[in-house]
Amino acid sequence: MDGFDNLSASEKAEATELQRMIAVEQQKAQFQAQVHSFTDVCWDKCVDTPGSKLDYRTETCLVSCVERFIDTTLSITNRFTQMVQKGTQ
């Protein structure tokens, strides 16, 4: 039962669209939170003193930090996906 049993077809369509829009907004919020996390961790790790420009060392550190963060996140996500797939088979 999806909770839409007493709704008309157009109301069901509207409710489904609303759920889709909410899911999209949740994904956006999750993405923004992840970017915020990257910024906090990598800034603290790589930036000694803020200046008007990033020097080569700081820029390289930031790029490497974010790439490692992304690689780790993808690896964990893939592992969880594998675990879920094995659990449903």
MIDO-636360 format. One line per field, with one value per residue: residue number from 1; chain; x, y, z of N, C-alpha, C in turn. Coordinates in pm, 1 decimal, decimal comma. Example, Ala and Ser with C-alpha at 12.3 -4.5 7.8 and 13.67 -1.06 7.14 Angstrom:
REM residues 2
bator (1 2);
zase (A A);
n_c1 (1319,0 1285,0);
n_c2 (-569,0 -225,0);
n_c3 (780,0 708,0);
ca_c1 (1230,0 1367,0);
ca_c2 (-450,0 -106,0);
ca_c3 (780,0 714,0);
c_c1 (1320,0 1290,0);
c_c2 (-330,0 3,0);
c_c3 (780,0 787,0);
This chain:
REM residues 89
bator (1 2 3 4 5 6 7 8 9 10 11 12 13 14 15 16 17 18 19 20 21 22 23 24 25 26 27 28 29 30 31 32 33 34 35 36 37 38 39 40 41 42 43 44 45 46 47 48 49 50 51 52 53 54 55 56 57 58 59 60 61 62 63 64 65 66 67 68 69 70 71 72 73 74 75 76 77 78 79 80 81 82 83 84 85 86 87 88 89);
zase (A A A A A A A A A A A A A A A A A A A A A A A A A A A A A A A A A A A A A A A A A A A A A A A A A A A A A A A A A A A A A A A A A A A A A A A A A A A A A A A A A A A A A A A A A);
n_c1 (85,0 66,1 -22,9 -169,7 -419,1 -679,2 -687,1 -749,0 -661,2 -522,4 -448,9 -284,6 -79,8 16,9 105,2 304,1 480,9 549,4 685,0 901,7 1020,7 1092,1 1280,4 1478,9 1554,7 1654,6 1876,1 2026,3 2077,4 2228,9 2450,9 2549,7 2616,5 2820,7 3013,0 3063,1 3179,2 3411,3 3537,8 3582,9 3749,3 3965,6 4053,6 4141,6 4350,0 4524,2 4563,2 4767,4 4804,0 4569,2 4578,2 4592,4 4610,6 4628,3 4911,7 5129,0 5180,0 4972,7 4746,1 4788,9 4778,9 4510,2 4369,3 4454,0 4360,8 4078,3 4034,7 4113,6 3921,9 3685,9 3739,9 3749,5 3488,1 3342,4 3440,0 3350,6 3073,9 3036,6 3108,2 2907,1 2688,4 2745,9 2723,3 2451,8 2335,5 2422,1 2286,7 2022,7 1996,7);
n_c2 (-118,0 216,3 449,7 617,5 534,4 643,1 856,5 1050,2 985,6 1208,0 1335,1 1141,5 1144,8 1404,2 1380,0 1187,4 1327,8 1532,1 1382,9 1303,3 1550,5 1624,3 1424,1 1494,4 1745,3 1661,7 1517,6 1725,9 1873,8 1686,0 1667,3 1930,0 1929,5 1741,8 1873,4 2085,0 1946,1 1847,1 2091,8 2188,3 1983,6 1961,2 2226,6 2277,6 2093,4 2172,1 2453,3 2686,9 2965,9 3194,7 3369,2 3617,4 3470,4 3123,7 2930,2 2709,7 2469,9 2462,6 2458,1 2215,0 2038,7 2075,9 1983,6 1714,2 1626,2 1653,7 1479,7 1234,0 1218,3 1199,0 959,1 779,3 803,1 707,0 445,0 340,0 367,6 196,7 -45,3 -74,3 -94,4 -338,4 -506,8 -476,9 -576,8 -843,0 -920,8 -916,5 -1111,9);
n_c3 (0,0 -91,7 23,1 -134,1 -204,7 -179,2 -350,3 -648,8 -995,7 -1100,9 -865,9 -756,9 -946,0 -905,0 -640,0 -673,7 -838,4 -662,4 -467,5 -623,4 -675,2 -415,0 -360,7 -546,0 -445,1 -197,7 -284,9 -394,0 -161,0 -21,5 -190,8 -168,7 102,4 98,3 -59,5 111,2 320,2 190,8 147,5 412,0 529,8 346,4 328,5 590,7 597,1 390,9 361,6 490,6 553,0 448,2 138,8 -124,2 -354,4 -453,2 -383,8 -571,2 -429,2 -238,1 -404,9 -541,9 -325,5 -242,0 -468,3 -477,6 -229,7 -252,5 -467,7 -351,7 -150,5 -304,5 -445,4 -229,8 -129,3 -350,8 -361,4 -114,6 -153,1 -373,9 -255,5 -57,8 -229,8 -357,0 -133,0 -69,7 -303,5 -293,0 -67,1 -149,9 -332,4);
ca_c1 (0,0 152,3 -82,0 -238,7 -536,4 -801,8 -667,3 -780,5 -542,5 -446,1 -389,4 -172,8 27,8 73,3 177,3 424,8 569,7 598,6 785,4 1020,1 1083,9 1154,1 1400,0 1579,5 1603,5 1736,5 2003,4 2099,6 2124,5 2335,1 2566,9 2602,9 2679,3 2946,5 3105,6 3098,2 3271,5 3538,2 3596,7 3632,3 3861,4 4080,2 4102,8 4219,3 4469,1 4613,7 4584,1 4832,2 4758,1 4501,4 4634,1 4512,1 4616,8 4678,7 5039,7 5126,2 5173,8 4838,5 4654,2 4813,2 4727,0 4363,8 4323,5 4478,9 4271,4 3942,6 4034,0 4115,1 3790,6 3590,4 3772,2 3708,9 3342,1 3296,5 3475,8 3257,4 2942,0 3036,8 3110,4 2772,6 2602,2 2773,7 2667,9 2306,0 2301,5 2441,6 2182,5 1892,2 1997,9);
ca_c2 (0,0 334,0 565,7 698,6 457,7 722,4 973,7 1035,7 965,3 1332,7 1359,4 1046,3 1196,2 1520,1 1330,4 1121,7 1435,4 1598,2 1293,5 1310,7 1681,0 1617,6 1340,6 1575,4 1846,4 1591,5 1488,5 1852,9 1905,1 1590,9 1709,8 2052,0 1890,4 1674,4 1978,6 2155,4 1857,6 1855,3 2223,2 2194,3 1891,5 1993,5 2359,8 2262,3 2014,6 2226,0 2598,0 2735,0 3103,5 3239,4 3484,7 3663,5 3365,3 2995,6 2892,5 2580,9 2362,7 2461,7 2413,9 2072,2 1970,9 2080,0 1894,3 1576,8 1599,5 1635,6 1356,6 1121,4 1218,8 1146,9 818,0 705,3 802,2 615,2 309,7 299,8 354,6 73,9 -159,7 -87,8 -142,2 -481,3 -574,8 -476,3 -668,5 -980,1 -946,2 -928,9 -1224,9);
ca_c3 (0,0 -104,0 87,8 -234,2 -246,7 -181,6 -435,5 -790,8 -1078,8 -1110,6 -734,7 -745,7 -1031,2 -835,4 -522,8 -724,1 -883,4 -541,4 -410,5 -709,9 -651,5 -282,9 -374,5 -616,2 -349,8 -98,8 -350,8 -401,2 -25,5 10,0 -269,2 -106,7 228,5 64,1 -101,5 234,2 391,6 117,3 172,9 549,8 551,8 260,3 365,5 713,7 568,2 288,1 361,0 612,5 571,8 326,2 70,8 -237,0 -456,0 -405,0 -441,5 -639,4 -329,6 -180,8 -509,1 -563,0 -207,3 -246,5 -575,6 -433,6 -117,6 -303,7 -547,7 -257,4 -85,4 -402,7 -467,7 -111,0 -126,2 -455,6 -320,2 -8,7 -214,5 -454,0 -162,5 -1,7 -338,1 -369,3 -16,2 -82,7 -411,8 -244,1 31,5 -213,6 -428,5);
c_c1 (89,3 93,2 -159,9 -370,9 -662,8 -792,5 -709,7 -650,1 -457,9 -379,4 -271,0 -52,9 96,3 156,4 308,1 526,9 629,3 706,5 914,8 1096,4 1154,1 1283,0 1513,1 1639,6 1690,3 1873,0 2088,7 2157,7 2239,3 2463,3 2631,2 2672,3 2813,5 3051,8 3153,9 3201,1 3408,7 3611,8 3657,1 3757,4 3984,4 4137,3 4192,6 4351,1 4570,7 4647,1 4641,8 4783,6 4694,0 4569,2 4544,0 4509,3 4663,4 4816,1 5028,3 5109,0 5033,1 4737,0 4667,0 4757,0 4574,5 4308,1 4339,0 4382,5 4129,6 3934,6 4033,7 3979,8 3686,1 3614,6 3726,4 3557,0 3285,9 3324,7 3379,7 3117,6 2932,5 3034,4 2972,6 2674,7 2620,4 2712,4 2516,2 2263,0 2318,2 2331,8 2045,4 1886,0 1962,7);
c_c2 (123,9 459,4 655,2 634,8 541,8 845,6 944,5 1020,3 1091,9 1366,6 1265,4 1094,9 1314,8 1476,8 1263,4 1225,6 1508,7 1513,3 1298,8 1440,6 1683,8 1536,4 1417,3 1679,0 1782,7 1557,4 1614,3 1889,0 1812,8 1628,6 1832,8 2021,1 1822,8 1776,7 2057,0 2075,4 1857,9 1984,0 2230,2 2110,3 1935,2 2131,8 2347,9 2189,7 2092,1 2374,8 2642,3 2876,0 3149,7 3363,8 3525,0 3560,8 3236,6 2971,6 2750,9 2466,0 2351,2 2411,5 2263,7 1990,8 1964,7 1983,2 1748,9 1536,7 1569,7 1506,8 1233,8 1106,8 1157,3 998,5 731,4 694,0 705,3 470,2 257,3 277,8 226,1 -49,6 -180,7 -140,4 -292,0 -560,0 -584,6 -575,7 -813,4 -1018,0 -968,2 -1046,4 -1354,3);
c_c3 (0,0 -40,0 -6,9 -276,2 -261,8 -272,0 -578,6 -868,2 -1086,8 -977,0 -710,5 -826,2 -964,2 -715,3 -564,6 -769,6 -764,3 -474,7 -491,8 -685,5 -515,3 -289,0 -442,7 -521,4 -241,7 -158,0 -361,5 -265,7 14,8 -65,1 -206,7 25,5 202,5 21,7 20,4 314,1 324,7 153,2 311,8 569,5 473,0 291,8 488,2 687,9 483,7 300,2 495,2 646,5 442,0 269,3 -44,2 -350,7 -389,0 -466,3 -497,6 -540,3 -272,2 -282,6 -533,9 -446,8 -209,9 -351,1 -532,3 -322,1 -166,6 -385,5 -457,7 -188,3 -178,4 -426,3 -350,7 -103,5 -229,9 -417,9 -213,7 -65,7 -295,2 -364,8 -101,3 -106,5 -357,1 -253,9 -25,2 -190,9 -368,2 -145,3 -28,8 -310,7 -361,9);
